[in-house]
Amino acid sequence: MTTTARRSRRPRRLGSPNRGGPLVYLLLILLAVYAAAPIVVLFFSALKTPAELSTNPMGLPADAAWENFLTAWSNAGMATGLRNSAVIVTATAVGVCLISGAAAYAMVRLDVPAPGAITMYLLVVTALPLQLFLVPLVSWWTKTGLYDTQFGLVLIYWAIYSPFSTLLLRSYLIAIPPDYEAAARIDGAGELTVFFRIVLPLIWPGVLTAGLIAALQAYNEFLLAVTFIQDSEALPVSISLYSFQQGFTVNHALVAAAGLIMALPVLALFLVLQRRFVEGYASTGLAN
């Protein structure tokens, strides 16, 4: 048998890169243009005057109005909004990670009754629309003193974002063998010690993914924020876009500038953590 024949029969190594043809690269370029086009249009809109934006919504700005960014920053109080959003998003992400991590650990490792029913319940509640709960929540939050507080809003975010994160981390935990936990229990460690010192470091990529998803959802959420917070000094940045509505007219150029300012922290965060985000999501059973 010749050397060429031996090489042709050699099986392809698992994990080797599968280089595609020109069609694959063309498809990737089209997807990149599709993803970047809204941001480019938003940037061009932010550099136009309202009159130019109404006559030329998709083209290049004739004379770039960079002052729109300063006007949007000052008129919408975006510094206060970004600070409030940072507090709300951080509290939401940390709380969701702790709640969903502990719940997933209990479902997979502990002897909880009817784990299948609990999984079905989590699947059902993730599909329910938020509008069903607005009226009773407003009534309960008013009676308990949680209305018009950031903690009250974060508490709702914990409730609505934890079910999906629990399912995500549950899929991650199933793939991890329980040998390390059994060894820790033999040494006398309790369940909390096992969870925080053994399990949590092992599922950290999944926890980071769950935290990023919850943080992005809380950062972009509008309906609950505008419903449960009325104090202008406590509003998140997603409500700042309301500042440019004057009666029945809206200054869309300033809205575009404020929207671009609002999107920059999310873009920066995703660019920094995109590799960990994709790896953590692909490591779970939800990606299969």
Beta strands, then each sheet from edge to edge (+ up, - down):
strand 1: 245-246
strand 2: 249-250
sheet 1: 1+ 2-
end
